[in-house]
C-alpha cells in the first residue's frame, strides 16, 4: 500500500517531469523559429563584439502583438513560383509603410529567383498589412520584415535558393563581409537555401557571414526612414526586439523598370 508521503513524492516527480518536457518543447520551438542570423551572432561574439547581441535573431524573443493578428490572411504554397520575371531587367520593390516609403532596386540578372519570388508575393498582396517585427541596434544594425505572422516564424510555405553571395567580396579572417548601409538581404534559418519571405534592411554597415542573399538597395529616402525607426530604439529597451516605432508595410509592389 502506498503511503501518503510516497504518493506526494510520486506526484512531485511527475510534476517535475512535465515541467521539463514543456521546457524542452519550448526550447525546440524557439530553435525552429525563422530568424535572420543565429550563426552571425556566434561570429559577433567570437570576434569580441557587443555581448548584448547574444541571442539576437535566435528566435527566442516573441515579438508578436495583437495588431499583427488583424492582418489579412496570406496564401501559402508548397512550391517556389514559376520563373516569370525578365532575367535581364531591373525591378523596383516599393514598400509603402506608416513610417515612409522605401524603394528597393533589384537586378534580376543577379538574383532572378529572389526577384521573382518577391514579385509573385507582392502581386498576391502577401506583404500588405504586415509588421517589421525585429530591430537590432548593436553588433549588427538591421530591421527585419516580411513575416505575415509578425513573430519571426512566418513564411510563404516554400524556400528559395541563395543567390549573389559573392557580391560583397571575399570574407575576412573573421569569416564575415560588410553588408553596406542600404543593402536589402534575405533572412534565413542559418541553413543554405532556406530563404522564404523574410528580409532585412541594413541601416548601418554590418559585418555578417556571406550567407544572406543581397538582392536590393534602398533609396536615400527609404534608408532615412529606417534610420529614424532605429534611432527610436527597441520596444522595452535592449538591443534586439520589436521596434519602439512600430513599422507596418501597408502595401508592397514590384514593378519592372
Buried (B, 14 or more C-beta within 10 A) or exposed (E): EEEEEEEEEEEEEEEEEEEEEEEEEEEEEBBEBBBBBBBBBBBBBEBEBBEBBBBBBBBBBBBBBEEBEEBEEBEBEEEBBEEEBEBEBEBBBBBBBEBBBBBBBBBBEBBBBBBBBBBBBBEBBBBBBBBBBBBBBBBBBBBBBBBBBBBBBBBBBBBBEBBBBEBBEEBEEBBBBBBEBBBBBBBBBBEEEBBBBBBBBBBBEBBBBBBBBBBBBBBEEBBEBBBEBBEBBBBEEBBBBBBBBBBBBEBBBBEEE
